[in-house]
C-alpha cells in the first residue's frame, strides 16, 4: 500500500472518537488589523476605540471569524492536518475576544464515517476557561490509500 498522506497528518485510518487537538494564541491589535484588511470587514467595533466604547461590548473586540479561524488552523494543521478538506462548520458566538486575550482553540472527534472519509468534530474556543465560541465541523480526512 502506498502512503500519499502529507507528513504530520492523521489519516482517516488512524482517527478515533475522542481524539483532541488544540492551539493557544494571543489575539493582537495587529491580528485584528490584518484580518480587517484581508476580509474588508472594517466595522469600527473592531478598529476604533472611541466608537467601540459606546457599544454593548464597551471596548474593541476581535472579529468573530478571526476567532473561528483558529479552529480552522487546528483542523488544517493538526487534526486531521494537511490535506483535510472542510465540508461544513456551525458556529455560535458566546462572548467577545478582545485584543490581548489568549484564545484556546480546541477540536474533538465525535463521529467518523470511514467509508466516506468524513470526520465530525466538536469545536470550541475559550478565553480564561470561558467558552467564547462553540460549533461543529465536518471534514473530509486524508487517507493513506490512493482513491
Protein Blocks (a to p, Z undefined) as FASTA:
>chain_A
ZZfbdehiacfklgcehiacdddddddfklmmmmmmmnopacfklmmmklmmmmmnopac
ddfklmmmmmmmmmmmmonbghiacfbdcdddfbdcdehiacddddddfbdcfknopacd
dddddeehiafbdcddddddddfbdZZ
